[in-house]
């Protein structure tokens, strides 16, 4: 909501439906396809109902170089990616955002919580909430991953040890607080 507020743009939230999609919940390597298919299917329908002919997204040129199964869903729904098509990289977008005075120019990337769950391990709402709490404890207000020594031991093992991640996150948060007091 914040960028819409800053820009004075209208904004509404859509109910997320990926947790109702068996393809997404089974968490195959193409999990993102199922999510983006649901999301952009809903966005295209909403845009059409509002009289808009086009839906765009923020994919950039580097996304095409990585494994991004969600891009197929965008193509299937006719969603345009003007930044990607123009060859803009993440660094280009950050620099242009900085020059434009946008307060989000230096915010770190924010990957989907389900990307922390290893492929083929079921995605559940409980796992996602646990990861969310663990990252909030690790990261703090700006959502930056704590990179201090010993603090990278977090969500890589979520599927097998979800509670351990929360414990690690709490320990890392305590360590970070102690370092700040020194």
FINU-676418 format. One line per field, with one value per residue: z, x, y of N, C-alpha, C, O in turn; residue in one letter. Coordinates in Angstrom, 1 decimal. Layout:
n_up	c(Z,...) $
n_east	c(X,...) $
n_north	c(Y,...) $
ca_up	c(Z,...) $
ca_east	c(X,...) $
ca_north	c(Y,...) $
c_up	c(Z,...) $
c_east	c(X,...) $
c_north	c(Y,...) $
o_up	c(Z,...) $
o_east	c(X,...) $
o_north	c(Y,...) $
r	c(A,...) $
This chain:
n_up	c(0.0,0.6,-1.7,-3.4,-1.9,-1.6,-4.3,-4.6,-5.8,-6.7,-5.0,-4.3,-2.5,-3.4,-2.7,-1.9,-3.6,-3.9,-1.9,-2.2,-4.4,-5.6,-7.1,-6.4,-3.7,-3.5,-4.1,-6.4,-8.5,-10.4,-8.9,-8.7,-11.1,-10.8,-8.7,-9.9,-12.1,-10.9,-9.5,-11.6,-13.3,-11.8,-11.6,-14.3,-14.9,-13.1,-14.1,-16.6,-15.9,-14.9,-17.1,-18.1,-20.5,-20.4,-18.3,-16.4,-15.2,-12.9,-13.7,-14.6,-16.8,-15.9,-14.7,-16.8,-17.2,-15.2,-13.4,-13.7,-13.5,-13.2,-15.1,-17.5,-16.9,-16.9,-19.6,-20.7,-19.9,-21.1,-19.9,-19.7,-19.6,-19.3,-18.3,-18.3,-21.1,-22.1,-21.4,-18.8,-15.9,-12.5,-11.1,-12.7,-12.4,-9.7,-9.6,-11.2,-9.7,-7.4,-8.4,-9.1,-6.6,-5.1,-2.2,-1.9,-3.3,-2.4,-1.1,0.0,-2.1,-2.0,-1.6,-2.2,0.6,0.4,-1.1,0.6,1.4,0.7,-2.5,-3.4,-0.7,1.1,0.9,3.5,5.3,8.0,8.0,6.4,8.0,10.2,9.0,8.3,10.9,11.8,10.0,10.5,13.1,12.6,10.8,11.2,11.1,8.4,6.8,6.1,5.5,8.2,8.2,9.8,11.3,11.7,11.6,9.3,9.4,8.9,7.5,5.7,6.3,6.7,6.0,7.4,10.0,11.2,13.7,14.8,13.3,14.1,16.7,16.1,14.9,17.0,18.7,17.0,16.9,19.5,19.7,17.9,19.2,21.5,20.3,19.4,21.7,22.6) $
n_east	c(0.8,2.0,3.6,1.5,0.1,2.1,2.2,-0.3,-2.2,-5.0,-5.8,-6.2,-6.7,-6.3,-7.7,-5.6,-5.0,-3.3,-2.8,-4.8,-4.3,-3.5,-1.2,0.6,0.8,2.0,4.6,6.5,9.4,8.4,6.7,6.3,5.1,2.4,1.5,1.9,0.2,-2.3,-2.4,-1.9,-4.0,-6.2,-5.6,-5.7,-8.3,-9.6,-8.5,-9.7,-12.4,-12.4,-11.9,-9.4,-6.9,-4.4,-2.1,0.7,4.0,6.8,9.1,12.5,15.4,17.3,15.8,15.1,17.3,17.5,16.1,12.9,9.9,7.5,7.3,6.4,3.7,2.9,3.3,1.4,-0.9,-0.9,0.4,2.4,5.9,7.5,10.0,11.8,11.6,12.8,15.3,16.3,18.2,18.3,20.0,19.9,17.3,17.2,19.0,17.6,15.3,16.4,17.3,14.9,13.9,12.5,11.4,11.9,14.1,16.4,15.6,15.9,15.7,12.7,11.9,9.5,7.9,7.5,9.7,11.6,11.2,12.2,12.0,9.4,8.7,5.9,4.0,2.7,0.3,1.0,3.8,4.6,3.9,5.6,8.1,7.9,7.7,10.3,12.0,11.3,12.3,15.0,15.7,14.6,13.5,14.0,13.9,16.3,18.5,20.2,23.6,25.7,28.4,27.7,25.0,23.7,22.5,19.8,16.7,17.3,16.8,14.1,11.9,12.4,13.0,11.3,10.6,13.1,14.3,12.9,13.8,16.6,16.3,15.4,17.6,19.5,18.5,18.7,21.5,22.1,21.0,22.6,25.1,24.5,24.4,26.9) $
n_north	c(-1.2,1.2,2.4,3.0,4.9,6.9,7.8,8.6,7.0,4.9,1.9,-1.5,-4.5,-7.9,-11.1,-13.7,-16.7,-18.9,-20.8,-22.5,-23.9,-26.9,-27.6,-25.6,-26.0,-28.5,-27.9,-28.1,-27.7,-25.8,-24.2,-21.4,-20.8,-21.7,-20.0,-17.4,-17.8,-18.0,-15.5,-13.5,-14.2,-13.4,-10.6,-9.8,-10.3,-8.5,-6.1,-6.0,-5.9,-3.3,-1.8,-1.6,-2.4,-3.5,-5.2,-4.8,-5.8,-5.9,-7.3,-7.7,-7.4,-9.3,-11.2,-12.9,-14.4,-16.2,-19.1,-18.8,-19.8,-18.5,-16.5,-17.7,-17.9,-15.2,-14.5,-16.2,-15.0,-12.6,-10.5,-7.7,-6.9,-4.3,-3.2,-5.4,-5.9,-3.6,-4.0,-3.3,-3.6,-4.8,-3.1,-0.9,-0.1,0.5,2.7,4.6,4.8,5.9,8.4,9.5,10.0,8.2,6.6,3.9,3.0,1.7,-0.5,-3.9,-6.9,-8.8,-11.8,-14.4,-16.0,-18.8,-19.6,-20.3,-22.8,-26.1,-27.6,-29.9,-30.4,-30.0,-27.0,-25.1,-23.1,-22.8,-23.3,-21.2,-19.0,-19.4,-19.1,-16.4,-15.2,-16.0,-14.7,-12.0,-11.7,-12.1,-10.1,-7.5,-4.0,-3.1,-5.3,-6.6,-9.2,-10.7,-10.6,-11.1,-12.9,-16.3,-15.9,-16.7,-19.1,-19.9,-20.2,-22.3,-24.9,-25.3,-27.0,-29.4,-28.6,-26.6,-25.3,-25.1,-23.1,-20.8,-20.7,-20.3,-17.8,-16.2,-16.4,-15.2,-12.7,-11.9,-11.9,-9.9,-7.7,-7.6,-7.0,-4.5,-3.1,-3.1) $
ca_up	c(0.0,0.7,-2.9,-3.9,-1.1,-2.0,-5.6,-4.7,-6.8,-6.1,-4.6,-3.6,-2.3,-3.9,-1.9,-2.4,-3.7,-4.2,-0.9,-2.6,-5.6,-5.3,-7.8,-5.6,-2.3,-3.6,-4.1,-7.4,-9.0,-11.1,-8.0,-9.0,-12.2,-10.3,-8.0,-10.8,-12.9,-10.1,-9.3,-12.8,-13.8,-11.1,-12.0,-15.7,-14.8,-12.4,-15.0,-17.7,-15.3,-14.6,-18.3,-18.5,-21.5,-20.1,-17.0,-16.5,-14.0,-12.7,-14.1,-15.2,-17.7,-15.2,-14.5,-17.9,-17.1,-14.1,-13.5,-13.3,-14.2,-13.2,-16.4,-18.4,-16.6,-17.3,-21.0,-21.1,-19.6,-21.9,-19.0,-20.3,-18.7,-20.0,-17.8,-18.9,-22.5,-22.4,-21.0,-17.5,-14.9,-11.1,-10.8,-13.5,-11.8,-8.4,-9.8,-11.7,-8.6,-6.5,-9.0,-9.0,-5.2,-4.6,-0.9,-2.0,-4.2,-1.8,-0.3,-0.5,-2.7,-1.1,-2.2,-1.6,1.7,0.0,-1.7,1.6,1.6,-0.3,-3.5,-3.0,0.6,1.1,1.4,4.4,6.0,9.3,7.6,5.9,9.2,11.0,8.3,8.4,12.2,12.0,9.3,11.2,14.2,12.1,9.9,11.8,10.4,7.0,6.1,5.6,6.1,9.1,7.6,10.7,11.5,12.4,11.5,8.1,9.6,9.2,6.9,4.7,6.7,7.1,5.9,8.4,11.3,11.3,15.0,15.0,12.6,15.0,17.8,15.6,14.7,18.3,19.1,16.2,17.3,20.8,19.4,17.3,20.3,22.3,19.5,19.3,23.1,22.8) $
ca_east	c(0.0,2.8,3.9,0.3,-0.1,3.1,1.9,-1.7,-2.9,-5.9,-5.2,-7.1,-6.0,-7.0,-7.5,-4.6,-5.6,-2.3,-2.9,-5.9,-3.9,-2.7,0.1,1.5,1.0,3.0,5.9,7.4,10.3,7.7,5.8,6.0,4.1,1.1,1.2,1.7,-1.0,-3.5,-2.3,-2.1,-5.3,-7.1,-5.3,-6.2,-9.8,-9.9,-8.2,-10.7,-13.6,-12.2,-11.8,-8.0,-6.6,-3.1,-1.5,2.2,4.6,8.1,10.2,13.6,16.2,18.1,14.9,15.1,18.5,17.4,15.0,11.7,8.8,6.3,7.3,5.5,2.3,2.7,3.2,0.1,-2.0,-0.7,1.0,3.6,7.1,8.3,11.4,12.5,11.7,13.7,16.7,16.7,18.6,17.9,20.8,19.4,16.0,17.5,19.5,16.6,14.4,17.1,17.3,13.5,13.6,11.6,12.0,12.1,15.1,17.5,15.1,16.4,14.7,11.8,11.4,8.3,8.3,7.6,11.0,12.5,10.8,12.7,11.1,8.8,8.2,4.6,3.8,1.5,0.2,1.8,5.3,4.8,3.8,6.8,9.2,7.6,8.2,11.7,12.7,11.1,13.2,16.4,15.9,14.3,12.6,14.2,13.8,17.6,19.0,21.4,24.7,26.8,28.9,26.9,23.5,23.1,22.0,18.4,15.6,17.7,16.3,12.7,11.0,12.7,13.2,10.7,10.8,14.5,14.5,12.4,14.8,17.8,16.0,15.4,19.0,20.2,18.0,19.4,22.9,22.2,20.8,23.9,26.1,24.2,24.6,28.4) $
ca_north	c(0.0,2.5,3.1,3.6,6.1,8.0,8.2,9.1,6.1,4.0,0.6,-2.5,-5.8,-9.1,-12.3,-14.6,-18.1,-19.9,-21.8,-23.4,-24.6,-28.2,-27.5,-24.7,-26.6,-29.7,-27.3,-28.6,-26.6,-24.8,-23.7,-20.0,-20.8,-21.9,-18.8,-16.3,-18.1,-17.6,-14.0,-12.7,-14.5,-12.5,-9.3,-9.5,-10.2,-7.2,-5.0,-6.0,-5.4,-1.9,-1.1,-1.5,-3.3,-4.1,-5.4,-4.8,-6.2,-5.3,-8.1,-7.0,-8.2,-10.4,-12.3,-13.8,-15.2,-17.1,-20.0,-18.1,-20.4,-17.6,-15.7,-18.3,-17.6,-13.9,-14.6,-16.9,-14.1,-11.4,-9.5,-7.1,-6.6,-3.2,-3.1,-6.5,-5.7,-2.5,-4.4,-2.7,-4.5,-4.4,-2.0,0.3,0.3,1.1,4.0,5.5,5.1,6.9,9.7,10.0,10.3,7.2,6.1,2.4,2.7,0.9,-1.7,-5.2,-7.8,-9.5,-13.1,-15.1,-16.9,-20.2,-19.9,-20.8,-24.2,-26.9,-28.2,-31.2,-30.3,-29.3,-25.6,-25.0,-21.8,-22.8,-23.1,-19.8,-18.0,-19.6,-18.4,-15.0,-14.8,-16.1,-13.6,-10.8,-11.7,-12.0,-9.0,-6.2,-3.1,-2.9,-6.6,-7.0,-10.4,-10.5,-11.2,-11.2,-14.3,-17.2,-15.7,-17.2,-20.5,-19.8,-21.0,-23.3,-26.2,-25.0,-28.2,-30.4,-28.1,-25.2,-24.7,-24.7,-21.8,-19.8,-20.7,-19.6,-16.4,-15.6,-16.4,-14.2,-11.3,-11.6,-11.6,-8.6,-6.7,-7.6,-6.3,-3.1,-2.5,-3.0) $
c_up	c(0.0,-0.7,-3.5,-3.2,-1.5,-3.3,-5.7,-5.6,-6.0,-5.9,-4.0,-3.5,-2.9,-2.9,-2.6,-2.5,-3.9,-3.1,-1.1,-3.8,-5.3,-5.9,-7.0,-4.3,-2.4,-3.8,-5.1,-7.8,-9.7,-10.3,-8.4,-10.2,-11.7,-9.5,-9.0,-11.7,-12.2,-9.9,-10.5,-13.5,-13.2,-11.5,-13.4,-15.7,-14.2,-13.4,-16.1,-17.1,-15.1,-15.9,-18.8,-19.5,-21.2,-18.7,-17.2,-15.1,-13.9,-12.9,-14.8,-16.1,-17.1,-14.9,-15.6,-17.9,-16.1,-14.3,-12.9,-14.0,-14.1,-14.4,-17.4,-18.2,-17.0,-18.8,-21.4,-20.9,-20.3,-21.0,-19.6,-19.2,-19.3,-19.5,-18.3,-20.4,-22.9,-22.0,-19.6,-16.6,-13.5,-10.7,-11.5,-12.8,-10.4,-8.6,-10.3,-10.6,-7.6,-7.1,-9.0,-7.6,-4.6,-3.3,-0.9,-2.8,-3.7,-1.0,-0.9,-1.2,-1.7,-1.7,-1.5,-0.5,1.3,-0.7,-0.7,1.9,0.5,-1.2,-3.0,-1.6,0.7,1.7,2.3,5.0,7.2,9.0,7.2,7.1,10.0,10.3,8.4,9.8,12.4,11.2,10.0,12.4,13.8,11.5,10.5,10.8,8.9,6.2,5.5,6.3,7.0,8.5,8.5,10.9,12.3,12.3,10.2,8.2,9.8,8.3,5.9,5.0,7.2,7.1,7.0,9.8,11.5,12.6,15.3,14.4,13.5,16.2,17.3,15.4,16.0,18.8,18.3,16.6,18.6,20.6,18.8,18.3,21.1,21.6,19.4,20.6,23.3,22.3) $
c_east	c(0.9,3.1,2.6,-0.1,0.8,2.7,0.5,-2.5,-3.9,-5.3,-6.3,-6.4,-6.9,-6.7,-6.6,-5.2,-4.6,-2.4,-4.0,-5.5,-3.0,-1.3,1.1,1.8,2.0,4.4,6.9,8.4,9.6,6.6,5.3,5.1,2.7,0.6,0.9,0.5,-2.2,-3.5,-2.6,-3.5,-6.3,-6.9,-5.8,-7.7,-10.3,-9.6,-9.3,-12.0,-13.6,-12.0,-10.3,-7.7,-5.3,-2.8,0.0,2.8,6.0,9.3,11.3,14.4,16.9,17.1,14.9,16.3,18.5,16.2,13.8,10.4,7.5,6.2,6.4,4.1,1.9,2.5,1.8,-1.1,-1.9,-0.2,2.3,4.7,8.0,9.7,12.3,12.7,12.6,15.1,17.2,17.1,18.1,18.7,20.3,18.1,16.2,18.1,18.5,15.6,15.1,17.1,15.9,13.1,12.6,12.2,12.3,13.3,16.2,16.9,15.6,15.3,13.9,11.2,10.2,8.7,8.4,8.9,12.0,12.2,11.4,11.7,10.6,8.4,7.0,4.6,2.6,1.5,1.0,3.3,5.5,4.8,5.1,8.0,9.1,8.1,9.7,12.4,12.5,12.0,14.7,16.6,15.6,13.5,12.7,14.2,15.2,18.0,20.2,22.5,25.9,27.2,28.0,25.4,22.9,22.5,20.5,17.5,16.0,17.1,14.9,11.9,11.2,12.7,12.6,10.8,12.2,14.9,14.0,13.4,16.1,17.5,16.0,16.8,19.8,19.8,18.6,20.8,23.1,21.9,22.0,25.0,25.8,24.4,26.1,29.0) $
c_north	c(1.3,3.1,3.7,4.9,7.2,8.6,8.8,8.2,5.3,2.6,-0.2,-3.8,-6.9,-10.2,-13.2,-16.0,-19.2,-21.0,-22.8,-24.2,-25.8,-28.1,-26.7,-25.5,-27.8,-29.2,-27.9,-27.4,-25.5,-24.2,-22.2,-19.9,-20.8,-20.6,-17.7,-16.5,-17.6,-16.0,-13.2,-13.0,-13.6,-11.1,-8.9,-9.4,-8.9,-6.0,-4.9,-5.5,-3.9,-1.1,-0.9,-2.7,-4.1,-4.2,-5.5,-5.3,-5.6,-6.2,-7.3,-7.9,-9.4,-11.5,-13.4,-14.7,-16.3,-18.1,-19.3,-18.7,-19.5,-16.8,-16.3,-18.0,-16.2,-13.8,-15.2,-16.0,-12.8,-10.2,-9.0,-6.8,-5.6,-3.0,-4.2,-6.3,-4.6,-2.8,-3.8,-3.8,-4.0,-3.2,-0.7,0.8,1.0,2.5,5.0,5.8,6.1,8.3,10.3,10.3,9.4,6.6,4.6,2.0,1.7,-0.3,-3.0,-6.0,-8.5,-10.7,-13.6,-16.0,-18.4,-20.6,-20.5,-22.3,-25.1,-27.5,-29.6,-31.3,-29.5,-27.9,-25.6,-23.5,-21.7,-22.7,-21.7,-18.8,-18.2,-18.9,-16.9,-14.5,-14.9,-15.0,-12.3,-10.6,-11.5,-10.6,-7.6,-5.3,-3.0,-4.2,-7.0,-8.2,-10.1,-11.3,-11.4,-12.7,-15.1,-17.0,-16.1,-18.6,-20.6,-20.7,-22.0,-24.7,-26.2,-26.3,-29.2,-29.9,-26.7,-24.6,-24.3,-23.4,-20.7,-19.6,-20.0,-18.2,-15.6,-15.4,-15.3,-12.8,-10.9,-11.2,-10.3,-7.5,-6.5,-6.8,-4.8,-2.4,-2.3,-1.7) $
o_up	c(-0.5,-0.8,-4.1,-3.8,-1.6,-3.5,-6.7,-6.2,-4.8,-6.7,-3.2,-4.4,-2.8,-2.4,-3.8,-1.5,-4.1,-3.5,-0.4,-4.3,-4.8,-5.3,-6.9,-3.9,-1.4,-3.6,-4.7,-7.4,-9.7,-10.8,-8.3,-10.3,-12.1,-9.7,-8.9,-12.1,-12.8,-10.2,-10.5,-14.2,-13.8,-11.6,-13.6,-16.4,-14.6,-13.5,-16.4,-17.8,-15.1,-15.9,-19.7,-19.4,-21.8,-17.9,-18.1,-14.1,-14.8,-12.5,-15.5,-16.0,-17.7,-14.8,-15.3,-18.7,-16.0,-15.2,-11.7,-15.0,-14.9,-14.8,-18.2,-19.1,-17.5,-19.3,-22.3,-21.5,-20.1,-21.4,-20.1,-18.0,-19.9,-20.3,-18.8,-20.9,-24.0,-22.2,-19.4,-16.5,-13.4,-10.1,-10.9,-12.6,-10.1,-7.9,-9.8,-10.5,-7.1,-6.4,-9.0,-7.4,-3.6,-3.3,0.0,-3.0,-4.4,-0.2,-2.1,-1.0,-0.6,-2.4,-0.3,-0.6,1.9,-0.7,-1.0,2.6,-0.7,-0.8,-2.3,-1.2,0.2,2.7,1.8,5.0,7.5,9.7,7.6,7.1,10.6,11.0,8.6,9.9,13.0,11.8,10.0,12.7,14.4,11.6,10.2,9.9,8.2,5.0,4.4,7.5,6.6,8.5,8.1,10.7,13.3,12.7,10.0,7.2,10.7,8.5,5.2,4.2,8.0,8.1,7.4,10.7,11.8,12.7,16.0,14.9,13.6,16.6,18.0,15.7,16.0,19.4,18.9,16.6,18.8,21.2,19.2,18.2,21.5,22.2,19.5,20.7,24.1,22.4) $
o_east	c(0.4,2.9,2.7,-0.5,0.3,2.8,0.1,-3.5,-3.8,-4.4,-7.1,-5.5,-8.1,-5.6,-6.8,-5.9,-5.0,-2.0,-4.3,-6.3,-1.9,-0.3,2.3,3.0,2.7,5.3,8.0,8.1,10.0,5.6,4.2,4.3,1.9,-0.5,-0.1,-0.2,-3.1,-4.6,-3.5,-4.0,-7.2,-7.8,-6.4,-8.3,-11.2,-10.5,-9.7,-12.7,-14.6,-11.8,-10.1,-8.2,-5.0,-3.1,0.5,2.1,6.4,10.4,10.9,14.2,17.0,17.6,14.7,16.3,19.4,15.4,13.6,10.0,6.6,5.1,5.8,3.3,0.8,1.5,1.2,-2.1,-2.7,-0.3,3.1,4.3,9.0,10.6,13.4,13.8,13.3,16.0,18.4,16.4,17.6,18.2,20.3,17.9,15.6,17.7,18.5,15.1,14.4,16.8,15.8,12.0,12.0,13.4,12.9,13.6,16.7,17.7,15.6,14.1,14.4,10.1,10.0,9.7,9.2,9.2,13.0,13.0,11.1,10.6,11.4,7.8,7.0,5.2,1.5,2.5,1.6,3.9,6.5,5.7,5.6,8.8,10.1,8.8,10.3,13.4,13.4,12.6,15.4,17.7,16.3,12.9,11.8,14.5,15.2,17.9,21.1,22.5,26.9,26.4,27.5,24.6,21.7,22.1,20.0,17.7,15.1,17.0,14.5,11.2,10.2,12.5,13.3,11.1,12.4,15.7,14.7,13.7,16.6,18.4,16.5,17.1,20.5,20.6,19.0,21.3,24.0,22.6,22.3,25.7,26.7,24.7,26.5,30.2) $
o_north	c(2.3,4.3,4.8,5.9,8.4,9.8,9.4,8.7,5.0,2.3,0.2,-4.1,-6.9,-10.4,-13.5,-16.4,-20.3,-22.2,-23.7,-25.0,-25.6,-28.6,-27.0,-25.5,-28.1,-30.0,-28.2,-26.3,-24.4,-23.6,-21.9,-18.9,-20.1,-20.1,-17.0,-15.6,-17.0,-15.4,-12.3,-12.1,-13.0,-10.3,-7.8,-8.6,-8.3,-5.1,-3.8,-4.7,-3.2,0.1,-0.2,-3.8,-5.1,-3.3,-6.2,-5.2,-4.9,-5.9,-6.3,-9.2,-10.5,-12.7,-14.5,-15.8,-17.1,-17.9,-19.2,-18.1,-19.7,-16.3,-15.6,-17.8,-15.9,-13.2,-14.7,-16.1,-11.9,-9.0,-9.8,-6.5,-5.9,-2.7,-3.9,-6.5,-4.7,-2.0,-3.8,-4.8,-2.9,-2.3,0.4,2.0,2.0,3.5,6.1,6.9,7.0,9.2,11.6,10.9,9.7,6.2,4.1,0.9,1.0,-0.9,-3.1,-5.7,-8.8,-10.6,-13.4,-16.7,-19.1,-21.8,-21.0,-23.0,-24.8,-27.9,-30.3,-32.4,-28.3,-27.7,-26.0,-22.9,-20.7,-21.9,-21.1,-17.9,-17.2,-18.3,-16.2,-13.4,-14.0,-14.4,-11.4,-9.5,-10.8,-10.1,-6.7,-5.8,-2.9,-4.1,-7.6,-8.4,-9.4,-12.5,-12.0,-13.6,-14.7,-17.9,-15.9,-19.2,-21.3,-21.9,-22.5,-25.6,-27.0,-26.6,-29.8,-30.7,-25.8,-23.4,-23.3,-22.7,-19.7,-18.5,-19.1,-17.3,-14.5,-14.3,-14.5,-11.9,-9.8,-10.2,-9.5,-6.4,-5.4,-6.0,-4.0,-1.1,-1.5,-1.4) $
r	c(X,X,X,X,X,X,X,X,X,X,X,X,X,X,X,X,X,X,X,X,X,X,X,X,X,X,X,X,X,X,X,X,X,X,X,X,X,X,X,X,X,X,X,X,X,X,X,X,X,X,X,X,X,X,X,X,X,X,X,X,X,X,X,X,X,X,X,X,X,X,X,X,X,X,X,X,X,X,X,X,X,X,X,X,X,X,X,X,X,X,X,X,X,X,X,X,X,X,X,X,X,X,X,X,X,X,X,X,X,X,X,X,X,X,X,X,X,X,X,X,X,X,X,X,X,X,X,X,X,X,X,X,X,X,X,X,X,X,X,X,X,X,X,X,X,X,X,X,X,X,X,X,X,X,X,X,X,X,X,X,X,X,X,X,X,X,X,X,X,X,X,X,X,X,X,X,X,X,X,X,X,X) $
